[in-house]
Each structure stands twice: as structure tokens, then as C-alpha cells.
């Protein structure tokens, strides 16, 4: 059994840790509010752009000569998986859930004989995946957000990197893997294909709902509009993924630090009880020794 001094030092150490986790929880809660508002505000824009593009892309379904980002390379052999994680830890299972899904997807595609390339956005994704897929990681982008928060220019830097790789013929299909924010305690691992752009889901949703599709006349032609909007949509969807990932990270960190603070409190209570019992036992032992010595005299 540890002595009283060791128990006292342990209690002081856990109290210091509780102060740190409590402060981190408050900081994460403050950042979460801003990040959640940004993610929810951007959803309407990204969803509307996605709807417009699906409407435009529907006229090119099954046709040749469409934009490259829409038509793709015509093959499905090389996949680029963009994995969004955080640069820092102490956020519960936020990074672990993304990395597990990334590993599952990579193993699944490789078992089908496909080539997989990984683009890691966030330090943790690169650190956790490089031990197993070091040769598959083509690049790692860190320092996104920083003190000023997520910016659209950072998203365009990532989208430009993806576009360069696509134009160089380095992959056929590109998907992004990120945590979509639902609540501070719940984040949904989301896999979304960016290249080639797909329009089947929206058409199926309209057909199932029984709604009539409005007839539009486009000026200039649909192909010219798509040539401009598809690259912009790539940046918008990546920006949305970054915002969702940022809000999810702060929510996960706030929840993790809240749990850590509670656990530290429980540990302090147990250590204090043990300390008091040990102290009482020491006092009782000393009294017995004093009384025994007095009786011996």
C-alpha cells in the first residue's frame, strides 16, 4: 500500500489534470458553437449547388463528350481516397472511427484488385495510416484551420491538388471520407464520391417522390455551365467536409474532456477515501504503540 505522501502527491496530480481537462472542455465548447454554426450555414449552399449540378448533369447521362469531372476517365481501377482527420488528439473516437473506415475501404478495394491512393488532410490520419499504408499515401496536408478557423481558400488548395492529380491521370475515382456533425456526442462517418460527379441519387429521389421536374432553359449551354460549376463544386464540397469535420472534432473533444473531468473527480474521491483510511490506520497504530508503551512502564 502506498504511503500517505504518495497518496497526497497522487491526489494533487489528478486535481491538476482535472483543471486541464475542464479548461479544454470549456475551450472546445466555445469553438464548437462557432464551428457548428458555420457547418450548418454552409449546408444549405452546398446542398443547393449539388441539386443544381444534378439537374444539369441529368441531361448528359449516358452521353459522350461531357466535362471530364462529370464523365470521369471511363475506368474504375485507381481510387483516390481523401481522409479528413484532426491535427491534434484528445478528441475521443473522432480520429479512430475515420481511420477504421479508411482501412476497411482500402482493404476492400485492394481485394477487388484496385489501386488505392490516400490523401490525408490532418496529421492524425497520416500518423495512424502510414504504418500500414505508407506506400499508398501520396500527400499529407496539415495545419488546416489554425487559430482563425477553416477558410475557403484552404479548401480550394485541397481541391486544386485533387484537380491537378486528376488532370495528370493519377486516379480514376475520387472520394472523401469525413465525420459529419450531428451532435456533440454523435458524428457520422460519411463517404462521398466527388469524381466523377454522379446524378443518379437525385433523379431517383425525384422519381420516388412523384414530383414533376421543372423545365429549364440554360444560357449558356449546360456543358459550358458545368465546365465552370464542377470545379467550383469540388471546392464547395471539400469546404463543407472541412467544416463538418471541424465541428465534429470540437464536439468529440468537448465530450471526451467532459468524461475525463468526471473520471478525474471520481478518482480523486476514491484516492481521498483511501488517504483518509490510511491516515486513520496510521493514527490508530501510533495510539496503540503509545498505550502499549505506557502500560509496559
Protein Blocks (a to p, Z undefined) as FASTA:
>chain_A
ZZfklmmmmmmmmmmmmmmmmmmmmmmmmmmmmmmmmmmmmmmmmmmmmmmmmmmmmmmg
oiahiafklnonoiafbccddddddfbehiojmlmmmmmmmmmmmmmmmmnopacdddde
djklmmmmmmmmmmmmmbdcehihijnopafklmmmmmmmmmmmmmnopafbdcdddddd
fbfmbccdddddfbdcdfklmmmmmmmnopacddddddddfklmmmmmmmmmmmmmmmmm
mmmmmmmmmmmmmmmmmmmmmmmmmmmmmmmmmmmmmmmmmmmmmmmmmmmmmmmZZ
